[in-house]
Amino acid sequence: MIRLGVIADDFTGATDIASFMVNAGWKVVMFNGVPEQAFASEGVDAIVIALKSRSIAVEDAVSQSLAASDWLKAQGCQRQLFKYCSTFDSTAQGNIGPVTDALMKNLHAEMTLVCPAVPDNGRTIVHGHLFVKGELLNESGMQHHPVTPMKASSLKKLMEAQSTGLCGNITLDTVKNHPDQIQAQLAALQKSQARYVIFDVLDNADLLTVARATAAFPLVTGAAGLGYAIAAVETQQQQRGAGSGMTIEAAGYSVVLSGSCSSMTRQQVDFYQQRAASLALDVEKILHDAAYLPVVAEWVRQHAEDALAPLVYATQPPQIIALIQEKYGAARVSEKIEGFFAELAQTLSQQGFNKFIVAGGETSGAVTQGLHIRGMVIGDAVAPGVPWTQVLDERKWVILKSGNFGNSDFFLKAQEPFHE
């Protein structure tokens, strides 16, 4: 019996939460999009469906999410988790609120949880405010996100601005010192018409408390930390797993593709380009020169035998992004860059590249589509929430990294399994 069905709003988020649940002892299968057929789920604890719905039109995000929810229900999965980024990544015009409301209706949920906390990655919640490594969300660099700039850190403000209900907060004092009072407080919040509850979370012990307190909710929403806590509570296993046993072949070529412009990815690009061959993409040529892609593919191929994988990146500082978007339009630039990465990955795959290290949620979605990946087996994590995955029924391996995840040496560390 499937214990949990996860609907993730982007590809990196899907691998993120899948990895966390594997670490808690669950067997997890992940699909790229809603499968067309039923799945023989014997022995599987959780199914993750990776959508590409974070930044699309609201009605499309709702439609895709409901299709995923219905498919999961058809597989016998009645409890579901809507997974979004630990930095929330949804403005007043965003999709988290509308999708949550639609899923609540579909699953007959009167109240749900809003929990983007991932203490392992420095995402904590205090007084209902989201922090990133000790900094308020809107002061962490996420205020400069090119698609979903985070201008507030209050989850209540963020959620109520884009949904149809009210938020309530369970404070840190209650979570840590009075967990026996949580059910009474939840009942009181529901009586006061609150539809969404935000728990303060400072560490993984708090997450386990939250998972226990909301175990009866048919729908919960949040980030990868919540997935780990649910799996850990279910299996009564709170220790990290011993590893997946996945082997990544040294044969074949590897490449790093980075489209994220987050502050951490910029650090990772800066660190790596001092040690390996790197190529900064020319946005003008992506927009106007059809012959540019073969040139880039040939450059990558020329560095295929290098000791370290060549890096191709569209990562830029916020001020450069602003200038490019002002000149050509944000939507057009994003669409063209994603399409370029998708076609580049497909071209390289045909030339013997079988290991892809990808940075950025939208970029990961594009690359996954370019490689025609429908499903993945989840392997060991390079950083919390960022595992190697093997494409189902293929000798091909992919890492899909959310922009702000990992340390500065991530691209280097990711290659250790097949350089040993």
N, C-alpha and C positions, 0 to 999 in steps of 0.2 A: 504493500500500500504506500502510495506517495504521501509523504508527510507535509510537504510544502511545495507550492507552485510559485515561481518567481517571475514577475513581469518586469524586465529591466528596460529603462528608456534609452540606453545606448549600449554598444558592444563592450566597451571597456568596463562599464558598470556591471555587466553580466558576468564577465570573467572574474571581476573583483569579488562579487558575492559568492560565486561558485567556488572560488579558491578558499574563501573563509569557511564555507560549510564543509569542504573537503578536510580542512585542517581540524575541524571539530569532530571528524569521524564519519561523516555522511558520504554516501556514494551519490555523485551528482552528474547529470547529463545536461548538456547545454545545446540549444538549437538556435540557429540564426534565422529569426523570423518564426512565424506560426507554421508548424509542420502541416503538410497537406494530408497526412495519414495519421492513424492512431499509432501509439508507441507501446511496445511490449516493455512494461516498466518493472518487471520482476527484479527485486533486489535493489531498486533505485529509491533513495530517500527523498530526493528533490529534483525537480525539473526546472531549468532556467530557460526562459525565452528571451532572447536578445532582440529588442526592437531598435529602430532608429527614429525615435519619436520625441526626443528632447526639444528640438528646435523647429519642428514642423508646425503646420497650422493646427490649431486646437482641435478642430473637428476630426482631422486625420489622426491625431494622437489618440483621441478618445476611441475612434473606430478601431484602430489597430490594437489598442489595449483591451477592448472588449472582446475582440476576436481571440486574443491570447487567453483571456479569462475563460471564455466559453470552451476553448479547446482543452484547457487544463481541467475544467469541470467534467468534460467528456472522458477524460482519463481517470476520473475518480478522485480528483484533487479538489477538495472543498475549501481548504484554507490557502490563502494566497498572500503574497507580499509584493507590493509595488516598490521596485527599487529605483532610487534616483541618486544623484551625486551627493557626497558628504559635504559639499559646499552649496547644496540646494540647487543652484543654477536654474532658477525660475523666477522671472519678474512678474509684475502685475498682469502682464499679457501672456504669461507662461502657461505650461501644461500640467504642472504638478497638481494644482487645485482641481481643474476640470476632470483630469483622469481619475484622481482620488474619488471625487464625487460620483463619477460614472461607475467605478468599480464597487463603491459602497452600495449603490443601488442594485447592481448586478448580483452581489453576494448577500444582499439583505442585511447589511451591517449598519447598526444604529450609531456606532462610535468607532473611530479608528485611531491608530497611533501615528504620530509624526516624529520620526527619530533618525535624523541624519548623523548621529554621533558615531564616530569610529575612534575610540581612544588610542588604538595602535598607530593611527595616522595623525594624531594631534587634534582630532575633531571632537570637541566637547561642548556640552550645553549647560549653562548656568543662568538661573533666572529666566529661562526660556530664550536666551541669546546664544547663538552659535559662534564658537571660537575656532580658529585655525591656528594651532600651535601657539596658543596663548594670546592671539590677536583677534579682535572682533572681526567677523566675516567681512564687513564693509571697510576694514582697514588692513586686510590681509593680502591685498593685491587682486582679489576677486572683483573689486569695484571697477577694474579695468578690463574685465572679460569682454572680448569683442562681440559676443552673441548674447550673453546673459549677464550683464554687469550687476553685481550685488551691491545695492546702495543702502541696505539695512542689514542688521544682524538679528533682530527680533524675529523669531520664527512665527510668532503670533501675527505680527504685522505682515510678514511675507506671505503666510498662508491665507489669512483672511482677505488680503487684497486680490486673491485670484480664485477664491472658492465661494461656496454658498452658505457656509456655516461659521460658527465661532470656535475659538481655541481655548482650552484650559491648560493649566500648568501644574504638574506635580513637582514640588520643590526638592532640592538636593537633600535637605534635612529629612524629609519624609522618606525618600529613596534609601538613604543610608541608615537612618536611625529609627524610623517608624514604618517599616514595610508592611506591618500588620494593619496599617491604616489606609493603605492604598485603595483597596476595594471600596471602602466607604467614601473615599474622596472621588473615585471614578463615578460612583453612583450619584454623588452630589453634583459633579460637573455635568453629567448627563441630564439631571433634573433641571439644571440651569440652562439647558439647550446647547451645551457644547457638543460639537460633533467630532472634534479633533483634540487629542490630548498630547501634550508635549511633556516628557519627563526630563528633568535635569540629569545629566550623565557626565561623570568625571572620569570613570575608569571602567574596566571590563566587569568588575563585580556589580557595578550599577546596571550595566547592560543585562546581566543575568537576572537581576531583580525585575527589570522592565519586561524581559521575555516571560518570566513566570507570571507577572501580574496581568499580562495581556494574552495569555495562552488561549483564552476562550474567544478572542476577537477573530471573526472569519477573515478579516482583512487587516493587515498592518502595512505601514509604509515607512521607508527609511533607507539606510545605506547598508554597506556590507557588514558592519559590526552587529547589526540586528540579526542578520542571517546567521552569523556565527553563534550568537547568544541563543537563538532558538534551537539550533542544532545541538549545542552543548547541553542545554537544559533537557532536550528530548533524549539524548543518549547518556545523560549524566556523566559526560566526559568533558572536563574543562581543561584538559591538557592538549597541547598542540599535537597533531598527528605525526607519525613517523616518516611520512613522505609517500608519494604516489607510486614510486617505482618506475616512473616513466623514463625511458632512455631517449636522448636526442642524438641522432646520428651526426658524426663529424663530416661524413660524406655530403657533398653538395655545397652550395654557397649560401652565405647569409648577408642580409642588408638591414640597415636601420633607416626607417622612414618616420620623420617627425613633422607633424602639422600643427601640433599644439603650440600656443603662444603664452602658456602659463609661466609664472616666474620660475617654478622648479624646472620645467622643461628647458627654459632658456639657460639655466645653470648647467643642466645635463648636456645640452648642445655645446656650450662653451668648454666644458670639461673634456668632452669626447673629441672635439675637433682639434684639440691640441695633441691628440694621440693617434688619430686615424684620418684617412682621407675623407673629406667632407665637401659637399656641394650645396650652396645656397640657391634655392630656386628663384628664378627671375619671373616675378608675377606678370610683368608686361608681356613676356614671351608666352607664358601659359595662356594668357588671354588672347593673344593675337597671332602666334606663330605655330601652325600645325606641325611643323617639322621639329619643334623643340623636344618633344617626348623621345623620339629616337636618339637624339643627341644625349639626353640625360641617361637613357638606358645603356647606351654605349659607354658612357663614362663609368657607370656602375660596373658594367661587365669587365672593363679594363682593370678594375680594382678587386675583382672577384677572388683572386688568389692572395690578397693581402692578409697579413696575420690577423688584423681586426676588420670587421665588416665595414664597408663604406657607408657613410651617412649622407642622406639626401634630406634637406629640411626646408620648410617654409616658415619656421619659427622666427619671429621678429619682435622687437620691443614694442610696447603699447603706442608710442608716438609714431612709429613707422606704420603700424597697422592702421592707425587713424588716418594718416595721409593717403594710404592706398584705398581705404574704404571710401573716403571722401571723394576721391577721383573717379572710382569705378562703381561704387555701391557695394555695401557689405554683403548682401545676399549673392550678388553675381560673383564676387571674388571668392567667397566661401564655396559656392557650387563648382566653380572652375577648378579650384585647388583640390577639392575632394575628388572630382572626376579625373584629374591628372594623376593623383596617387593611385586610384583604382586601376587605371589603365597601365600605369608603370608597374604595379605589382603583378598584374596579369602578364605583361611582357617579360618581366624578370623570371616569373615562374616557368615560362616556356623555355628559358635559357639556362635552367639548372639551379636556380635559386630555390631552396626549400626551407629556409629559416628566415622569418620576417619579424623584426623587432619594431613595433609601431607605437608611436606616442601621440596621444590625442584622441578624444572620444569620437569626433566626427571623422577624423582620418582613419581610425580603426574601422569604423563602419564602412567607409569607402573601400578600404583594402579588403575587408572581408567579402564585400560584394564582388570586387574585382577578381578575387580568387575563387568565387562561387562556393564559399564555405557554407554548408547547411548545418553542420553539427561538429562538436568538439568534445574530446576527452580532457578533463582538467588534470593538470600535472602539478609539479611543485612550484611554490612561489619564489620569485626572485626578490620581491619586496612584498610587504603585507598587502594582500589583495591583488597582486599582479603575478599570475602564474604563467608558466609555459603551458601551451595547449597543443594537442595533436589533432589535426583534422581527421574526422571520422573516415576510416577506410582509406587513408592516404599516408604516405611517408612525407608529411609536410608539417612543420611546426610554426606556431605563431604566438607572439606575445602582444597583447592589446593593453596598453598602459594609459590610464587616465592622466591628464596633463600634470597634475600636482603631485602624483605619487612617485615614490622612490627617492633615493639620495642622488647627489651629483654624479656619482660613478655608476649609475644604473645601467647605461648602455654597455659599459665594460663588464659589469657583473653578470649581465644577462647571457654573455657568451661563455662564461666559465663552464657550464655543463658539457659543452662539446669541444672545449679546448683542453680538458683535463687529460 
